[in-house]
């Protein structure tokens, strides 16, 4: 019975914390580190979703061979992004700010990748600097 009461109390605390996170104003200047981490995570989630949607759009426009090239490039880019952000944020490892700094780095690099892939999507015929989608 005691375990059941503890489990219910834990769920209530978790639910309350989730509701508080939903109401978090990331534009506030009075945020603690945990809240800053949450805001950075939200930003990254948004750009990651945007990148994934753009990737799916491009894949749908490419033939199988070009799609395979994009898939290989995207996997390599993800490895690069993560390794580069690990390198760039190494100075904060062990500090409470590190998760936020790492997430912000990934967000910045993902935004740059979105620009690169958007250019591919808008490639015009005759532009040899990009791989024009053709099915």
N, C-alpha and C positions, 0 to 999 in steps of 0.2 A: 504494500500500500504506500509506503514511504517513497519507493522508487517511482510509482505512478504520479504522486504529487510533485516530485522533483521534475519529472519529465514534462508535466503540464506547465509548471512554472517556467521551465527552460523554453518551451514553445512560446509561451506568452511574452517572455523577454525578447526572443528572437523576432517575433511578429512586430513587437513595438519598435525594435531597432530598425526593421525593414521599413516600417511606416515613417519613422523619423528620417531615414536616408532618402525616401521619396520626396520629402518636404524640404530637403537641404537646399539652401540658396547658395549656389556656388559663386555668386557675385558678391557675397558678403565679405567684408574685410576682417571679420572676427572668426575665422575658421581655425580649428585645431588641426594637427597633422593628419589625424585619421579622416577628418572631413575633406582636407585637401587631397588626400589619396583617393577618396570616393569621387571627388569632382574630376580628377585626372582620369580615373577609370571610366567615368561616363563619357568624357571627351574621346578617349581611345575607342570605346565601344561604338560610338557614333561613326567615327571615321573608318573603323574596321568594317562595319556594315556597309558603308558607302563603297569601300574598296571591293568588297565581295560582290556587291551588286554590279559594279562596273566590270569586274572580271567575268561574271556570268554573261553580261551583255556582250562583251567582246568574244567570249568563247562561242556564243550562239551565232556570231557573224563570220567566224573564221571556218575555213575548211579543216579537215582532220589534221593535215600536216602542220598548218599554221597554229592550230589549237594546241597541238603537242608542243610546239616551240614555246608558245605562251605559257603553258603549264610548267615546262622546265624552267623558263625564266622566272616565273612567279615563285616557284619553290626556292630557287637560288636567291631571289631577292629577299624572301622571308628570312632565310638563314643569314644573309648579309645584314638585314635590319636588326635582327636580334643580337648578332655578334657585335655589330657596331655600337649599339646602345649599351651593351655590357661593357664595352671598352670605354665609351664616353662617360659613363656614370660610375666607373670604377672608384673614383675618388670619394664617392659617398657610401660605398659598401660598408655595411655594419651600422650605418646611421639610420635614424627613423625617416629621413628624407629620401633615402634611396629608392623605395618603391615608386614614389611620386616622380622622381627624376627619370627613372627608367621608363615609366609609362608616358611621360611627356615627350621623351626622346622618340619612342615608338609612334606616338601620335604625329609628331613633326615629320618623321620619315614616311609615314603612311600617307599624310597629306601630299608630300612631294611625289609619291608613287601614283597617287590619284591623278595628279597633273600630267604625269608621264603617260599613263594609260588613256587619259582623256584625249591627249594629242593623237594617240594611235586610233582612237575611235573616230576622230574628226579628220583623219588623213584624207587628203585630196588626191585625186588621180594625178600622177606625174611627180608627186612629192616623194623623192627617193630616200628621205630621212625617216620614213616610217613604213610600217607593214600594213598596207591598206586591207581592211577586212573584205574578203570576197568568199562567198559560199558557192 
